[in-house]
Amino acid sequence: MNSLISFILVLGVLVFVHEFGHFLCAKLFRVRVLKFSLGFGNRVVGRKWGDTEYLISAFPLGGYVKMFGEQQGEEDIAPEERPRSFSHKPVWQRFGIVAGGPVFNLLFAVLLFFAMFLFAGLPEPLDTTRIGQVGPGSPAEQAGIMPGDTVLAINGRETASWLDVSEIIKNSGGSEVELLLERAGEQITIRARPAMEKVTNLFGEEVGERYMLGITRSEGVVYKKTTFGVALQSAFIQTWNLIYLTIMGIVKIFERVIPASELGGPIRIAELAGQQMEAGWMNLLYFTGLLSVNLGILNLLPIPVLDGGHLVFLTIEGIRRKPLSDRTMEMGQKIGIFLLGSLMLFVFYNDILRIVQRWMGS
């Protein structure tokens, strides 16, 4: 239930932000907006204000903004109505309207991070020598080291930071090391022999090897108060870093560095949203910002049906100074629907397979 509530909350906000970007840009360029819907399919509830009908529809995974003149050809619209028709606007204005959705998702991430940093402070990793995890079958586990132990010294050398722990083990040359640990208020000594292991980056690529015990630092952060300017700058930096990681993640999937089985769909998002809500509102807000960046970037992919595909068509139209033929556009739309439908089926399959594997493993 917690996952469902979190999912509806997060997805509803992100879909609203995305569609509001299209809506606001359409209004800016004086295009008549006929419908603003959260969700697809049959109308659940709605009301009309001015030219626009605002709806909540039955199928919640998305939304749409329907604009006047979006589907009609030039000959189908009366001359007096053309100033408010989407299809009769200059290419650069239509480009702006289509790009408005993903751009608003990226800006929303900046806004979220800015609010977090300004009111809660900038998060900084808590430098500690407390062990968070011990790898299964690792030299540390075999020696009896446990999560929650605090490393006080190695080979008689005091460890004031996790960097000290990492450097001493790395430079051990594979020789046995003596660790002075604090466990449940008592000091104990354990001897362990580091093993040469592969070092991987964030995407799982091997970047080298070094001696390790198989322990990781306990995760923890402290929030330091900051100024308006620093919070805003940090929000842009954080959003840019997530944009880079999202793009690189897509690249690594095509390079087969990240297995396609790692892709998740709505069920996985719901699970993660529920976990983040249980961990606290700050975690849920960060997760929402991350998803907003993902949604913005994924919608910019050059796939027909997605905003990125429409932007490609508009770019070609701007270069050619005339739109693509109806047949070409229709073919592109069919290809886009096929690709998007296939992707949705695949991520649903991954989600269900993960659930089944958990059930079988429990």
N, C-alpha and C positions, 0 to 999 in steps of 0.2 A: 504493500500500500504506500509506503514511504517513497519507493522508487517511482510509482505511478504519479504521485503528487509532484515530486521533483521534476519528473519528465515533462508533465503538462506545463508546469510553471516555467521551466527553462525553455522548452521548445516554443511555447506560446509567446514568450517575450521576444525570442530571436526571430520568429516568423513575422511578428508584428513590426519589429524594427526593419526587417528586410522589405516588407511590402510598403511600409510607411516611406521608405526611401524612394521607391518608385512613385508613390502617390504624391509626395511633396514636390518632386522634380516635375511631374506632370502638371501640377498646379502652377509651379513656377513658370512653365512655358505655355500656360493657358490652354492646356489640353483638358477636355471634359472627361472626368472619371465617372464611369457608369457604376462600377462595383468595386468594393474593397472587402475582400473576404479572407478570414482566417479559416483555413481548411478548404477542402474540395468537396464536390458532390452536392447532395441535397441541402437546402437551407434548413438550419435548425432554429435560428432566431435572427432577426434583422430589422433594420429601420432605415428609412430614406430621409436624408437631409440634403436639401438643394438638389444638385444633379446626381448625387452619389447615394447608392444603396450600400449600407454597411452590414456585413453578414458574418455570422459564425456558421460554418458548414460542417457536414457530418464527418468527413474524413480528415483527421487533424494533422496529417503529415505534410504541412505546407500551407500555401495560400496563394492568392492572386489579386492583381489589380486589372480590371477590365476598362479599357479606354475607348472612347468614341473614335471610330475610323481606324481601329487597330487591324481589323480583318478586311475591311472593304477596299475596293480599288477606287481610283480617282473618279471614275465615271459614276460610281454608286452614291456619291455624296453631293448634295446640292451646293452650289457655289457659295451661298451665304453661310453655310455651316462649316466650310473648310478651314476657317481660322482656328477652330477648336478641335480639329481632327488630328489624331496622332500621325496618320500616314501622310498628311500634308505639311508637316513641320519639316524644317531643314534637317539634314542628316545629323549635324552636330547636336541639335536639340534632342532628337530621338536617341542618339548615342548617350546623352546625359541622363535621359529618363531610364533607359535600360541599365546603365551603370549605377544608378542611384541606389538600388537595392544592396548589392554587395559592398559598395562604398560605405553605406550607412552601417552595415554589419561591422566593418573595420573600425569606423569611428565610434561605434557603440562600445567596442572592446577598449578603445582608448579611454572613453568616459568611465567605464567600470573600473579599470585599473587606476585611473586618476582619483576617483572617489575612495578606493581602497587605500591608496598610498597617502592621500591627504588626511583622512580621518583615522585610519588605523596605524599608519606609518609604513616606512619602507621595510619589507621583510629581509632579514639577513640571517644566513645559516648560523646556528648556534654551534660555536667551535667547542667540541667536547671530545673526550676520549672514551665515551660510553659506547659499548658495542650494541648495535641495533639488530643485526642479523648475522647468523653463522651459517655458511653454506653447507648443505647436506653432503656428507662424505669428505669434507674439506679437512686439511691438517688441523685446523682449529677445533672442529667437532671431534676428531679422533683424539685430540689432546685433552678434551673435557672443557674447553672454553664455552661459555653459555651467553646467550643474549642477555643484556642488562649488566654484564660485567663491565667495570671501568678499568682501563689500562693506566696504571700509575707509573710504571717504568718498564723498560725492556733492556736486558743485559746491564742493569744497574743505572741506566740513563733515564732520567725523569722525562716523561712524555707530557708536555704541557698542551699540546694540540694534536689533532688527528694527523696533521702533516708529519709530526715527529714519528707517530706510529707507522705511517706508510713508508717514510724514508728509511727507518731502521730496518724494517722487514725487507724492503726492496734491495737494500745494500748488504743483506746478510750473506749473500753468496750461496744460499741454500743450507748454511750451517744452522744448527739448532739454536733457538733463542729462548731466553728465560723471561717470562712475563710476570710482573708483579701486578696482581689484579685485586680490585675491591669488589666483594660480592656479599650482598646483604649485610653491609657494615663491617665485614671482616676482610682481612688481607690474606690472599693465598698466592702461592707461586706455582706456575705451570710452565712446563717446557714443551716446545713445539718446533717442528722443522718445516720452514716454508717450502713450498713447491713452485716450480716454474709453471706459470699459467698464462694463457692468452689474455691480452687486454683488448676490449672492444669499445667502440664509441657508442653514442646514443642510438645509432641505427643497427647495432649488432655487428658492424664490420670490424675485423681484426686490425688493430693498429700497432701491435707490438706484443711483447711478452715480458714479464718480470716475475720476481719471487713474491708470492702472496700466501697468506694464511687462510684466506677465505672468510674474512670478517668485513663488515661494513659499519660505518658510523651510525649511531642513533640519529634519526632525523629530528630536527627541531629548529625553530626559527624564533627570532626576536624582532619586534617591530619598533623601529626608531622613528620618532616624530620628524617631520620634514616640512619644508616651506611649499607654498603654492607652486612656485616655478619649478622646483626640483621634482615635485610630485607629477606635474604635467609632462616634464621632460622624460621622467622615468616611465610614465604611461606610454608615451610614443615609442620609447626604446623597447619596452616589454612587448608591445604589439608588433613592432617590426621583427623582433626575435621570433615570435610565434609565426608570423608570416613566412619567414625564412625556413623555419623548421617544418611548417606545413608543406611548402613547395618541395623541400628536400625529401620529405617523407613520400610524396607522390612520385618523385623521381626514383627513389630507392625501391618503391614497389614495382615500377616498370623495369628497373635493373635487377629485380628479383633478390635484392638484398633483404628487404622486408617481405616475408611470405604473405601471399594474398589471404591466407587463413587468419591473419591478424586484423583484417578489415571487419568492422562492426557496424551494425545497423541500429534501428530504433530500440530494440530490446537491450542491446549492449549499452546504448546511451542512457536508457532508463536505469539500468543497474548502476552505472557509474554516477549518475546524478543522485541516486539514493544514497550511495556510499559517501559522496561529498557532503550531502545534507547532514548525514549522521556525524561527519567529522567537524561540522560547524559551518556557519553562514559564510565565513571568509573563504573556505574551500569551495563552497557552492558558487560564490560570485566569481572566483578565479576560473572555475570550470566553465561557467557561462561565458566568460570572456574568451577562453580558449575555443569553445564551440562556435562563438560568433566569428572569430577569425577563420576557423575551418569552413564555416558556411559561406563566408565572403569569398574566400579563395576558390572553393569548389564550384561556386556559381560562376566564376570567371573562366573556368575551363572551356576551351573552344569546342564545346559539344552542342549541336543544335538542340533546341528545347531549353537548355540552360541559358542564362544571361550572356555568358561568354560566347556561345554560338551566335546569338543575335548580334552581338558586338562585332563579330567577324563579318557577318553579312552586311552590316552597316558600314564597316570599314571598306569592304569591297565596293559597295555602292558609292561611297565617297570618292574612291579612286577612279571608278569607271564613269562616274557622274550619271549613272542610271541604275535602278535596282536589278537584282538578279531575276531571272525568269520565274514565273509561278511554278513551273515544273521542277526547277532546281531547288527552290525553296521547299516545295512539298517533299521532294526526295530527301533533302537534308533533315526535315522534321521527322520523317519516318525512321531514318537512321538514328537520330537522336533518341527517339522514343524507344527503339530497340535496345540501344546501348544502356539507357537509363533503366529500362525495365529489367534487363539482364543483370545489371549491377545490384538493383534492389533485391532480386531473387537470390543473388549470391550472398549478400550480406545477411539476409534473413536466414539463409541456410547456415552460415557461420554462427549466427546467434543461437539458433536451435541446436546445432551440433555441440556448442560449448555447454549448453544447459544439460543435454543428454550425457555428455562426458562427465559432468559434475555429479549427476545422479548415479551414474554407474560407478564412479569412484568413491561415492559416500557409502 
